[in-house]
Amino acid sequence: MAAVPLVVFADFACPFSYVTEAAVRRMEAAGEVQVTRLAYELHPAPAPLPAPDSGWMDALRPLADELGLPLAAPAVAVRTRKAHEAARFAEHKGVGEQMREALYRAYFAEGRDIGRIDVLVDLAASLGLDVTETKVVLDVDTASSRIDAEREAAVGAGVTGTPTLVAGTGDEARWIVGARPFAELRAEILGS
């Protein structure tokens, strides 16, 4: 069976994106999906950041446990523009998936502020990326226009939140919104 094309709209501060992307990585490793990841910043400036909320923990804990993901409620809400830029830079350098995992882990397991450039530079360094180059890329907003364009295209297509996945293409495309247990998500994506 050919890999199913899958577009993933996600945000690094969305706990449901965290577990969904982990499930998608598992399917990608098995050759079941061919993934395109697009940025969808949930709270772009100047929109206000929401107050920290852990009400989602009870609902999400079983899904995180199923995937072996550490999960803790972050103490602070963050802007993710720079995190998306760091992920794009890492992708360009061949370690995009590792950076995405590091960003989610830093926020949802370690409680780090992934909106801060120094934290992002530290994550990049842990993946072997050049610290100076990473800082320059983030300081001059190299990927900012691309992040904006991806979000605008998503909104234009009807995306209103994360995670949103589009499995397949054309009239056969299936829209999947929100997190699900792995087997249920896999069945929806593969159309089985």
Sequence and secondary structure as in RCSB ss.txt:
>XXXX:A:sequence
MAAVPLVVFADFACPFSYVTEAAVRRMEAAGEVQVTRLAYELHPAPAPLPAPDSGWMDALRPLADELGLPLAAPA
VAVRTRKAHEAARFAEHKGVGEQMREALYRAYFAEGRDIGRIDVLVDLAASLGLDVTETKVVLDVDTASSRIDAE
REAAVGAGVTGTPTLVAGTGDEARWIVGARPFAELRAEILGS
>XXXX:A:secstr
   EEEEEEE TT HHHHHHHHHHHHHHHTTSEEEEEEE  SS TTS       TTHHHHHHHHHHHT      S
S    HHHHHHHHHHHHTT HHHHHHHHHHHHHTS   TTSHHHHHHHHHHTT  HHHHHHHHHTTTTHHHHHHH
HHHHHHHT  SSSEEEESSGGG EEEES   HHHHHHHHHT 
